[in-house]
Amino acid sequence: MRVAFLGLGVMGFHMAGHLAAKGHEVTVYNRTAAKAQAWVAQFGGSAAETPALAVRQADVVCSCVGNDDDLRSVLIGPDGAFFTAPTGCIFVDHTTASANVARELYAAARERGLHFIDGPVSGGEVGAEKGILTIMCGGDAEVYARAEPVLGAYARAVTRVGEAGAGQLAKMVNQISIAGLIQGLSEAIAFGERAGLDMRLVLDVISKGAAGSWQLENRGPTMIDDKFDFGFAVDWMRKDLGLCLDEARRNGASLPVTATVDQFYADLQQMGCGRADTSSLIKRLRRFSGE
């Protein structure tokens, strides 16, 4: 299948690579052309100078960019992909963006005889590199059924959760859950350290019970070691939580813990930790406890 991939950041670079490895004919576009050329050197395929050029012959177009404005730019901005994609082309966007922009682009795609699915991902850079992402999709059921086999190149779980925008809303649920989990784990480790416990031993024990989680098993040990130069950045999490809080103001949901954790991440940004992994929340606790 002919697939175009727009955006070769820490996620998109690997995701596009899996598509090429599965035998798809892949054309990539990246705002920084050198990154696109590096991808071609590693995986083959071809690079295009603009989104419009990248999608001219595509059956499916995947995108993974920074935010709502970036997404609008590559799809409906100057040299946008919507203007040159063949009729019937399926767009699947993996950006964590607002539900509103997903609905807006779904409608814009329909006007042009195109299809649009919002499909944000969970699993981080490691999940993208290993091809084991989780994808939450919103859009038409028939279109999703046609796109799903392509997405399987870099995902172990792909689920349609509803109509246009539902994928982004599901990703917000994911981020709300993670924010509370990381703060709880940070407090637990900080408490245990202050109590003089061997926290490696304690985490090993509690990981086998009701407290067990992906965050505990994958981030607990590095939190103990005070290592955060990897993973999902605080800056990105603040962007995501901002989307969650904006949506909550629209739908009337109460998110007191999420709002509090968002401010804790703001503290980390002030501490110069914007690029650190989200598990660096424990650094804030250690700072305020005088460690």
C-alpha positions in Angstrom: 0.0 0.0 0.0 1.2 3.5 -0.7 1.5 5.4 2.6 2.6 8.9 3.4 3.9 9.8 6.8 3.9 13.5 7.9 6.1 14.3 10.9 9.3 12.4 11.9 9.7 13.3 15.6 10.6 10.9 18.3 7.5 8.9 17.6 6.9 9.3 13.9 10.4 8.3 12.8 10.0 4.8 14.3 6.4 4.5 13.2 7.2 5.3 9.6 10.1 2.8 9.8 7.7 0.0 10.8 5.5 0.8 7.8 8.5 0.5 5.5 9.6 -2.8 7.2 6.1 -4.2 6.5 6.5 -3.7 2.8 4.5 -0.5 2.4 5.6 2.1 -0.2 6.4 5.0 2.2 6.9 8.7 1.4 7.8 10.9 4.3 7.6 14.6 5.0 9.3 16.4 7.9 9.5 20.2 8.5 13.3 19.7 9.0 14.3 18.1 5.7 17.5 16.6 7.1 15.4 14.4 9.3 13.5 13.1 6.3 16.7 12.4 4.4 18.1 10.5 7.4 14.9 8.4 7.5 15.2 7.6 3.8 18.9 6.6 4.3 17.9 4.2 7.1 14.6 2.8 5.8 14.4 3.5 2.0 11.3 5.0 0.6 11.3 8.6 -0.5 11.0 12.1 1.0 8.9 15.0 -0.2 9.5 18.7 0.3 6.0 19.5 1.3 2.9 17.7 2.7 1.1 18.3 -0.5 3.8 16.5 -2.5 4.1 13.7 -0.1 0.4 12.6 -0.4 -0.3 12.9 -4.1 -0.4 9.1 -4.7 -1.1 7.9 -1.1 -3.8 5.4 -0.2 -3.3 6.2 3.5 -1.7 9.3 5.2 -0.5 9.1 8.8 0.6 12.2 10.7 2.2 12.8 14.0 3.0 16.4 14.8 3.1 18.7 17.8 -0.2 20.3 18.4 -3.5 21.6 16.8 -1.8 24.4 14.9 0.9 22.1 13.5 -1.8 19.7 12.4 -3.8 22.3 10.7 -0.6 23.5 9.0 0.3 20.2 7.4 -3.2 19.3 6.4 -5.0 22.6 5.5 -2.3 25.2 5.5 -0.2 26.4 2.5 1.0 23.2 0.7 -1.4 21.2 2.9 -2.0 17.6 2.3 -5.8 17.8 2.0 -5.4 19.8 -1.3 -3.6 17.2 -3.3 -4.6 13.8 -1.7 -6.5 11.5 -4.1 -10.2 11.1 -3.6 -10.9 8.4 -1.0 -7.6 8.8 0.7 -7.6 7.9 4.4 -5.9 10.3 6.9 -5.0 8.9 10.3 -3.7 11.5 12.7 -1.6 10.3 15.7 -1.0 13.8 17.2 -2.3 14.3 20.7 -4.6 17.2 19.9 -8.0 18.6 20.8 -11.2 16.8 20.1 -12.4 20.0 18.4 -9.6 20.0 15.8 -10.3 16.4 15.1 -13.9 17.1 14.4 -12.9 20.2 12.3 -10.6 18.1 10.1 -13.0 15.3 9.8 -15.5 17.7 8.4 -12.9 19.3 6.1 -11.8 16.0 4.8 -15.4 14.9 4.0 -15.9 18.1 2.0 -13.0 17.1 -0.2 -13.9 13.5 -0.7 -11.3 12.3 1.9 -11.6 10.4 5.2 -10.1 11.4 8.6 -9.5 9.4 11.7 -8.1 10.8 15.0 -5.9 8.1 16.4 -3.6 9.4 19.2 -1.2 6.8 20.6 0.0 5.7 24.0 3.3 3.9 24.7 5.9 6.5 24.3 9.1 6.4 22.3 9.9 2.9 23.4 6.5 1.7 22.2 7.0 3.4 18.9 10.5 1.9 18.5 9.3 -1.6 19.3 6.1 -1.3 17.3 3.8 -2.0 20.4 1.8 1.2 20.6 -1.8 1.5 21.7 -4.0 3.5 19.4 -7.4 5.0 20.3 -9.4 5.9 17.2 -12.4 8.1 16.4 -14.1 8.2 13.0 -16.3 6.2 10.7 -16.4 2.5 11.4 -16.0 1.5 7.7 -13.0 3.8 7.2 -11.5 2.5 10.5 -11.8 -1.1 9.3 -9.8 -0.2 6.2 -7.1 1.6 8.1 -6.6 -0.8 10.9 -4.4 -3.3 9.1 -2.0 -0.5 8.2 -1.8 0.8 11.8 -1.0 -2.7 13.0 2.5 -2.1 11.6 3.4 -0.2 14.8 0.7 -1.1 17.3 -0.3 -4.1 19.4 -3.7 -2.7 20.2 -5.9 -0.6 17.9 -9.4 0.2 18.9 -12.2 2.4 17.5 -13.8 4.1 20.5 -16.4 6.2 18.7 -17.1 8.9 16.2 -14.8 11.8 15.2 -13.0 13.3 18.2 -13.5 10.2 20.4 -10.0 9.1 19.9 -8.7 12.4 21.3 -11.1 12.2 24.2 -9.9 8.7 25.0 -6.3 9.9 25.0 -7.3 12.5 27.5 -8.7 9.8 29.8 -5.3 8.1 29.4 -3.4 11.2 30.4 -5.6 12.0 33.3 -5.1 8.5 34.6 -1.3 8.7 34.2 -1.0 12.1 35.9 -2.6 10.8 39.1 -0.6 7.5 39.0 2.8 9.3 38.7 2.1 11.7 41.5 0.9 8.8 43.7 4.0 6.8 42.9 6.2 9.8 43.6 4.6 10.3 47.0 4.9 6.6 47.8 8.6 6.4 46.9 9.4 9.7 48.7 7.5 8.5 51.8 9.3 5.2 51.8 12.7 6.9 51.4 12.0 9.2 54.3 11.0 6.2 56.4 14.3 4.5 55.7 13.0 1.6 53.6 14.8 -0.3 50.9 12.6 1.0 48.1 13.9 -1.4 45.5 12.8 -4.3 47.7 9.5 -2.5 48.6 8.6 -1.8 44.9 9.4 -5.4 44.0 6.9 -6.6 46.7 4.1 -4.2 46.0 4.4 -4.6 42.2 3.0 -8.1 42.7 -0.2 -6.8 44.5 -2.9 -4.2 43.9 -0.4 -1.4 43.6 1.3 -2.9 40.5 1.2 -0.8 37.4 3.2 0.0 34.2 4.5 3.2 35.9 5.7 1.3 39.0 7.5 -1.4 37.1 9.0 0.8 34.4 9.6 4.1 36.2 9.9 3.2 39.9 13.5 2.0 39.7 14.7 5.1 37.7 12.8 7.4 40.1 14.8 5.8 42.9 18.0 6.4 40.9 16.9 10.0 40.2 17.3 9.4 36.4 14.9 11.2 34.1 16.8 11.9 30.8 14.4 9.8 28.7 10.8 9.0 28.1 7.8 11.5 27.9 8.8 15.0 28.6 7.2 17.3 31.2 6.7 19.9 28.5 4.6 17.5 26.5 2.6 16.3 29.5 1.7 19.9 30.3 0.5 20.4 26.7 -1.7 17.2 27.1 -3.0 18.1 30.5 -3.9 21.6 29.1 -6.1 19.8 26.5 -7.7 17.7 29.3 -8.5 20.8 31.4 -9.8 22.8 28.5 -12.1 19.9 27.5 -13.3 19.5 31.2 -14.2 23.2 31.2 -16.4 22.5 28.2 -18.1 19.4 29.4 -18.3 20.2 33.1 -16.1 17.4 34.4 -14.3 18.0 37.7 -10.6 17.3 37.5 -9.2 18.5 40.9 -6.2 16.1 41.0 -5.4 16.6 37.3 -5.4 20.4 37.8 -3.1 20.1 40.9 -0.7 17.7 39.1 -0.6 20.1 36.2 0.6 22.8 38.5 3.2 20.5 39.9 4.5 20.0 36.4 4.6 23.8 36.0 6.9 23.8 39.1 9.2 21.3 37.4 9.3 23.5 34.3 10.4 26.4 36.6 13.1 24.1 38.0 14.5 23.6 34.5 13.1 20.1 34.1 10.8 20.6 31.1 12.6 18.0 29.0 12.8 15.4 31.8 10.5 12.4 31.9 7.2 12.9 33.6 8.3 10.6 36.4 10.5 13.5 37.5 7.6 14.7 39.7 9.5 13.1 42.5 12.2 15.7 42.1 9.7 18.3 43.2 8.8 16.3 46.3 12.5 15.9 47.1 13.1 19.6 46.6 10.4 20.7 49.0 11.3 18.1 51.6 14.9 19.4 51.6 16.6 16.4 50.1 
